[in-house]
Amino acid sequence: MARKPNKKNYTYAVGRRKEAVATVRLFQEKGETTVNNQPINKYFPDKIANTYYQLPFKITDNLDKFWAKITVVGGGRQGQLQAVTLALARALEKFNPPIYRSILKKAGLLTVDARTRERRKAGLGGKARRKKQSPKR
């Protein structure tokens, strides 16, 4: 199934991890990738983070052929980074499914890590599994 032509000239995708939600608009041209209107290298300054979000592009040999406008909400930096990577992989896969899907799937970049924080239960003293201390006598 080929990509439908649209007036907006971008591919849209969403990635989620823990409490973080990343929305990506992937453009097929040269430009600077931004996260929440900041350059991505400034938003994720760690070198490991810079190589992690580039994985979908490196694996599909598209390192300088695309740029993205990314919006991330919620969670911490690690969850946000993983949500961004999933969203970028999904956008690339939408862009050209027959070629990119198998490559990204083998690399494990389209697999969703569904683990989230366990909800707090009533009567347990503020935490999900904590029990109240029983009196000794």
Backbone hydrogen bonds, N-H to C=O, Kabsch-Sander energy under -0.5 kcal/mol:
donor,donor_aa,acceptor,acceptor_aa,energy
9,N,6,N,-0.7
11,T,26,L,-2.2
13,A,24,V,-1.8
15,G,22,A,-2.8
17,R,20,A,-2.2
18,K,115,R,-0.5
20,A,17,R,-2.6
21,V,73,V,-2.4
22,A,15,G,-3.3
23,T,71,T,-2.7
24,V,13,A,-3.0
25,R,69,K,-1.8
26,L,11,T,-3.2
26,L,24,V,-0.5
27,F,25,R,-0.6
27,F,67,W,-3.2
28,Q,9,N,-0.5
29,E,27,F,-1.2
33,T,31,G,-0.5
34,T,68,A,-2.0
35,V,38,Q,-3.1
36,N,70,I,-2.7
38,Q,35,V,-1.4
40,I,33,T,-2.0
42,K,39,P,-1.1
43,Y,39,P,-2.1
44,F,40,I,-2.6
50,N,46,D,-1.8
51,T,47,K,-1.7
52,Y,48,I,-1.8
53,Y,49,A,-2.1
54,Q,50,N,-0.6
55,L,52,Y,-1.0
57,F,54,Q,-0.5
58,K,54,Q,-2.6
59,I,55,L,-2.6
60,T,56,P,-1.3
61,D,58,K,-1.0
62,N,57,F,-3.1
65,K,62,N,-0.8
66,F,62,N,-0.7
67,W,27,F,-2.0
69,K,25,R,-2.3
70,I,34,T,-2.8
70,I,68,A,-0.6
71,T,23,T,-2.4
73,V,21,V,-2.2
80,Q,76,G,-2.3
81,L,77,R,-2.5
82,Q,78,Q,-2.1
83,A,79,G,-2.1
84,V,80,Q,-2.4
85,T,81,L,-2.2
86,L,82,Q,-2.1
87,A,83,A,-2.3
88,L,84,V,-2.6
89,A,85,T,-2.2
90,R,86,L,-2.4
91,A,87,A,-2.3
92,L,88,L,-2.4
93,E,89,A,-2.3
94,K,90,R,-2.1
95,F,91,A,-1.7
96,N,92,L,-1.5
99,I,96,N,-0.6
100,Y,96,N,-2.2
101,R,97,P,-1.6
103,I,99,I,-0.9
104,L,100,Y,-2.8
105,K,101,R,-2.5
106,K,102,S,-2.1
107,A,103,I,-1.5
108,G,105,K,-1.0
109,L,104,L,-2.2
110,L,104,L,-0.6
114,A,112,V,-1.0
121,K,127,K,-0.6
124,L,121,K,-1.0
127,K,124,L,-0.6
